[in-house]
Amino acid sequence: MKYIYSLFISLTLFGLSLPASAAIDAWLDHDHIAPGETVQLMLQHNGNTDTQPDLSPLQKDFEIVARSSGSHTQIVNGSMSSQLQISLTLVPKHSGKLHIPALQWDGQSSLFLPLTVGSSSAATQQGNSSTATPSPIYLTSTLDESQPYVQAAVALTVRIFADQKLSQASLDIPSSKDVLIQQLGKDSQRNETLHGKDYLVIERKYLLFPQHSGHIQLDGPVLNAQVQDGNDPFSSAFGRSPFAGMMNATRTIRLHGDPIELNVRPRPAAAAAHDWLPARKVTLEEKWQPDSASIRAGDPITRQLLLRVEGQTAAQLPDLSKLIKLPDGLRAYPDQAQLSNSAQGNAVIGTRDQSIAIIASVAGHYEIPALHLFWWDSANNTQQEISLPARTFDVLPSAAGIAVTTTPINPAPPSGTALLPPSSDNSNSQHFWKVISLSLALLWLLTILAWWMSYRRKSVQPSQTTPQADIPANVGNTRKALRQACKENDPQLARRHLLDWARIVWPQDPPTGLNALAIRLGNPEYKQIFSQLDRACYAKGEWQSEALMQSIEILPVKTPKSPTTMQLAPLYP
């Protein structure tokens, strides 16, 4: 019995002398945070280990946005001890009373840690209660219209309220296949005093273009930033961590705005026009040069059309040159349209400025019919029409002075009429061959003029072509390269590979640009996707590669059938 008692005492003392090699310590830098703020969880393993803790229980209530680790070894009185620390930056997924669950590491469990996250959104507190404690940072989002028409522009205003300095800040709206999103104008800043606190207010505006009718819900805007943090996140009941001095005195915040909901109205049955153009205001102007009632055959007369639309971007506006109907004897040569966008309050104003050269091949009296453009007044829910009047002018013979008549040359005589012998100067025959020669010369000049105008249009565009040696050997490689360019968010590289693909599919007649490629494909969705890519290449606009990424898989692998029309309408119900 004495031997058993001595053995028990010895084993107890031996157990007490063992180092706590499997002890797991855990602590938070804060036990109460506001919505959107992050919390730092420290896990400390006392003793050597080659394993990692099981963090899966955190996924229910938290998102891990940052992780770092370090080890520490020390020798005291000949005894060596080691520690492994893991620092986790957590973003709570919702407000309320949460907790950090017990985490398993080498068969041991960490402590259960309570955490309180502000119970309601800061914006609600600010607006509904004068006694509520203002949150240091919060954001709001406002729509100028919640029931827009399909493909009409909707202005979204996002405001960030901060009573402290933000660094490395970014504001994003998650992309969606249901809505095209682009930023409107530049950010603005101002100072406001709310509930006795001074806030810096940063305002950013977006344009939303719903692509189908019905109910659409988007995830709200997300703010990521770094803010100053004077608290020591590494102090705990176990003493100050040896890694505390190595950390930066900032903390990460991530704020999620409220979801964005749209009830999109379809194209009305009363909108009977070919083009669907929902807008708030439309103006159409024209200029003629020369502005005279008569010109000579072969001389161009230029018609400049300036279209301004409030509520649509320039890329969505119709090509007015396709609406012009010309009588026989006149040919139109449209120049490349100049597209621009400007912001006016919460609205975008798209402008399309295009010049069209009109040339008469023969003399005569001509009338160009009136031009009619129909658009849908989204404010009054009615179809509107804007028109340019018809124009008549006389075309004189060419500068050579040869009169061109509309009567047949050398007509057959009436039955029973004797043929007169030809005159000695053979004037009729000479006149016939002069007309033929001048006509051929005029056609040659028109061909040269058309070639020159085509060359001029191409020369003003920055060259994006790729040497043939650089083109991938097949469609699969080209798609792979295009997909990689989209992942790297490189619009220049994406445009180059997209045109490489077009040259493989249409080796005999490749499209010269993205607009021509969209027409060739005959799919209305490509028009806006390619226009956005072009703007990113030339105007340095924002580009969301997700839409192009989704369309890569449905691009044809061989020459598709040509579309039945030369130009598809830019907007579709």
Buried (B, 14 or more C-beta within 10 A) or exposed (E): EEEEEEEEEEEEEEEEEEEEBBBBBBBBBBEEBBBBBBBBBBBBBBBBBEEEBEBEBBEEBBEEBEEEEEEEEEEEEEEEBBBBBBBBBBBBEEBEEBEBBBBBBBEBEBEEBEBBBBEBBBBEBBEEEEEBEBBBBBBBBEBBBEEBBBBBBBBBBBBBBBBEEBEEBEBEBEBBEBBBBBBBBEEEEEEEEEEEBEBBBBBBBBBBBBBBBEEBEBBBBBBBBBBEBEEBBBBBEEEEBEBEEEBEEEBBBBBBBBEBEBEBBEBBEEBEBEBBBBBBBBEBEBEEEEEEEEBBBBEBBBBBBBBBBBBBBBBBBBBBBBBBEBEEBBBBBBBBBEBEBEBEEBBBBBBBBBBBBBBBBBBBEBEBEEBEBBBBBBEEEEBBEEEBEEBEBBBBBBEEEBEBEEEEEEEEEEEEEEEEEEEEEEEEEEBEEEBEEBBEEBEEEBEEBBEEBEEEBEEEEEEBEBEEEEBBEEBEBBBBBBBEBBEEEBBEBBBBBBBBBBBBBBEEEBBBBBBBBBBBBBBEBBBBBBBBBBBBBBEEBEBBBBBBBEBBEEBEEEEBEEBEEEBBBBBBE
